[in-house]
Amino acid sequence: MKDALLDLPARRGIFHHIKANPGIHFREIQRDMDLPIGQLEYHLDRLIKGEMITKEELSGNARFFVRDIFSREERRIMSILRKEIPRDIVLFLLDNPHSTPTDILGSFDFTGPNLSYHLRRMVSAGIIDLKVEGRKRRYFVQDEEAVGTLLVMYRHTLMDKVMDAIS
């Protein structure tokens, strides 16, 4: 039954696109594959009902993953890493653990409120953690090994957008 779901070329393409880009959101799939919204919705629904993909509401967006490949923690991490600013913060914290917000801001162009927003979301998602020392707040990646592994395994899909913007 599951194999028959991939008989249609469009659906097979969507499935393989999600497999190659775990945590991708709807509009990204639609833009990348240049499919009409209704057609994409239909095929995604069929793949979800056929238990080939899963739709996760993570970090404010519906994100799609091939079923049974990622744990809930890995899906949470991938949802953060797919966004440029949080990914940049995570990469910074991997290189500079226990950094203060001032340390982080010194390396980026975004504002303090923007940084606070992303730090709060990543702490609540369990991607980074906070240690309070007197009046100083220090941030670090909770599971460096898991984050590092996902960054290495999926660097082609996580960094493609960054590289496309540079070229």
N, C-alpha and C positions, 0 to 999 in steps of 0.2 A: 504493500500500500504506500509506504513512504517513498519508495523509488518511483512510483507512478506520479507522485507530486512533482517530480523534477522533469517529467516528460516535455513540458512546455518550455521552449527556449527562454522566454522572458522570466519565468519563475526560477528556472535553473540559474540564470544570470543574477537574479536578485539574491538567491541563496549563496552563490559563490562570492558575490560582492560583500555580503554580510560576513561570511567566513573570513575573507581577506581583510575586513575592516571592522573588527569586533567593537561593539558599542556605538556604532554609527546611528545617527538619528534619521528620522523620516525624510526631512527636506534634503539632507545630504545625499541619501540614496536617490531621491527624485532628481536632484541636479546632476549627480554623477552619471546616472543611467538615462537621463532625458526621457523619463516615462511620464505619461499623464497621471495626475494625482489619483484619480479613481481606479485606474489600472493597477497602480502600485499598492493602493489600499487593499484591493481585491486579492492580489497575490500574497501580500504579507499576511492577510487574514487566513488564507488557505495554508500557508506554511506554519502559522501558529497553531491552527486547529489540527494540523497533521503532525504536530509535536516535533517539527524540524528546527524551528527557531523559537526564541522566547523574546517577549517584549517586556522590558524592565523600566519602571519609572524611577530613574536615578538622577540626582542632582538637577532636578527641574525639567528634564527632558525624557521623552520616551526613547529608549535606546534598544537596539536589536542585537541579539547574540545568537550564534548557532547553539542549539540546545545541548546540554550535557558536556560542554567543553570547559566552561569557566565556573568556578565556585561563586557564591554570592559575594565574597570578599573581593575576588578578582574582577567581577563585574563592577563593583563599586569603584575599585581603583581605575579600571579602564574608562569609566564614565568621567572621572576627573581628568585623566591623562589626555583625553580627546579634546579638551578645551585648552586653548593656548596659554592664557594667563595662569590658571592653576598648574598646568604642566610646567611652565617656566618656574613657578614658585617651588614646586616639588623638586625639579632638577637643581635649583639653587640650594634647597635644604639638604639634598643628598650630598652636595659638595661642601656645604657649610652648616652642619647640624648645630642645633641650639642657637640659632640666629634670632636676634630681636627684630621687631618690625622695622626699626631704623636701619639695621643691617640690610634687610631685604629691600627696602625702599631705595637704598643707595645704589642698587644695581639695576633698577628698573625705572621706567618713565611713568608708571601709573601713580595715582594719588593714594594718600593714606586711607581715605574711606573705601576706595576700591580694594586695597590690600586687605583691610579689616573684613570686608564682605567675603572675600575669597578664603581668608584664613578661618573665619567662623564656619563657613560651609564645609571646608575640608576637615576641620576638627570634628564637627557633628557627623560627618560621613565616616570618621575613623581612619582617614588617610594620614593625617598628621596629628601630633599631640602637642600639648602646651605644658610648659613647666614654669611656674611662677617663682621668681627669686626676689623677694622684697617687692620693689615696684617694677621690676623687669619681667617681661614675658619672653620666654624663649620657645621657639618652635622647632620640631624635628619630625622626620618621617617615621611613622609608627613601625611599619614592616619594610625596612629597607630592602631586604632580600626579595620579597614578593614584588615590590614596585620596580626594582632593578631588573628582575627577570622579565616582567611584562614590557618594560621599556626596550630591552634588548630584543625580545621575541617579536615585538610589533613596531619597532622603530620605523620601518618602511611606511606603515600606514599612519603613525602618529606624527611623523616629521614631514611627510610629503607635502602637506598644506603649507608648512613653514617654508620649505624649499621652493615651492611653487610661487610663493609671495616674493621671495628674494630674486628669482630669475625673471 
